Every structure is written in structure tokens, then in C-alpha cells.
Amino acid sequence: MHATGGLLAVDPQLRVMANLELYELEGCPYCAKVIEKLDELGLEYESHMVPRSHSERTEVEEVSGQTGVPVLVDHDNDVDGMPESDDIVEYLEKQYGS
């Protein structure tokens, strides 16, 4: 680890570089479960916050065919829009766990 601007930063070589995106909703317990697994595995990801209203979730619907969250996209492994937190957690453990 090294300090940058007074903050402690994780050595970039210790992070797992993955091409992941997560569609999530603030305060969603299912999303939190996925984020916890991503953090546990040291995975970086791009977060997309979706609107609270299902009718406004056009972006996540285009990706996954439905409006629920969380939804995971893993470009490196051709995962285009995986829904369901339990399935995502299981996938992340299998794909990126030790």
C-alpha cells in the first residue's frame, strides 16, 4: 500500500482488473450483497445507479431484458446482463474467487 494525497491507496498490482459493470439502486439490499462480494474479491467495477421507478429503467432493461436490479455485465466473459443477486454472487465467486 502507498499514500496518495494523504489517503492510503491499495497497490494497483493487488487489485483484480476486470471489465465489470453493475446496475444498482441506492439502498437496495440485494445490490449491497453483490457489492460486498465484489469488495471481498477486490474487484473493480463501474457502477450505474438506476432510477427508483421501474418505468424509467430503460438502460438496465436494454442490457438485461428486465427492470430489476442488481444486474451484472462482465465484458471479459461475455456476460451481457445477469440478474438476481444470488446468481451474481455465485458467478463472481466461481469466476474470480481463489
C-alpha positions in Angstrom: 0.0 0.0 0.0 1.1 3.6 -0.6 -0.1 7.0 0.4 -1.5 9.4 -2.2 -2.6 12.9 -1.2 -2.9 11.9 2.4 -5.1 8.9 1.6 -4.0 5.3 1.8 -4.4 3.5 -1.5 -4.2 -0.1 -2.4 -1.3 -1.0 -4.6 -2.8 -1.2 -8.2 -1.0 -4.6 -8.7 -3.0 -6.1 -5.9 -6.4 -5.2 -7.5 -8.1 -7.6 -9.9 -8.7 -5.8 -13.1 -12.0 -6.9 -14.5 -14.2 -5.3 -17.1 -17.3 -5.3 -14.8 -20.4 -3.1 -14.7 -23.1 -3.2 -12.0 -26.6 -1.7 -12.4 -27.8 -0.9 -8.9 -30.2 1.1 -6.8 -29.2 3.1 -3.7 -30.4 1.3 -0.5 -31.1 -2.0 -2.3 -30.2 -4.9 0.0 -29.7 -7.2 -3.0 -27.3 -4.8 -4.6 -25.4 -4.4 -1.3 -25.0 -8.2 -1.2 -23.3 -8.1 -4.7 -21.2 -5.1 -3.8 -20.0 -6.8 -0.7 -18.8 -9.8 -2.8 -17.1 -7.5 -5.3 -15.3 -5.8 -2.5 -14.4 -9.1 -0.8 -12.8 -10.3 -4.1 -11.1 -7.0 -4.6 -12.8 -6.4 -8.0 -13.1 -3.0 -9.6 -16.4 -2.3 -11.4 -18.3 0.6 -13.0 -21.4 1.5 -11.1 -24.7 2.6 -12.9 -27.3 3.9 -10.5 -30.8 3.3 -11.8 -33.9 5.4 -11.2 -36.2 4.2 -8.4 -39.1 4.0 -10.8 -39.1 0.7 -12.8 -40.7 2.6 -15.8 -37.6 4.8 -16.0 -35.1 2.0 -16.0 -34.7 1.8 -19.8 -30.9 1.4 -19.7 -31.0 -1.7 -17.4 -33.9 -3.1 -19.4 -31.9 -2.8 -22.6 -29.0 -4.7 -21.0 -30.9 -7.5 -19.2 -34.4 -7.6 -20.7 -35.9 -6.7 -17.3 -36.0 -3.8 -14.9 -34.9 -5.4 -11.6 -31.5 -4.8 -10.0 -28.8 -5.7 -9.4 -27.6 -6.6 -12.9 -24.0 -7.5 -13.7 -22.2 -7.1 -17.0 -18.8 -8.9 -17.4 -17.5 -7.9 -20.8 -14.4 -10.1 -20.4 -16.5 -13.2 -20.1 -19.5 -12.4 -22.4 -22.0 -11.9 -19.6 -24.3 -9.3 -21.0 -26.8 -8.7 -18.2 -27.0 -11.2 -15.4 -29.9 -10.5 -12.9 -30.5 -12.0 -9.4 -28.1 -11.2 -6.6 -27.6 -14.9 -5.6 -26.7 -15.8 -9.2 -24.3 -12.9 -9.4 -22.6 -13.7 -6.1 -22.2 -17.3 -7.1 -20.8 -16.3 -10.5 -18.3 -13.9 -9.1 -17.1 -16.4 -6.6 -16.7 -19.1 -9.3 -15.1 -16.8 -11.8 -12.9 -14.6 -9.6 -12.6 -16.3 -6.2 -9.5 -18.2 -5.2 
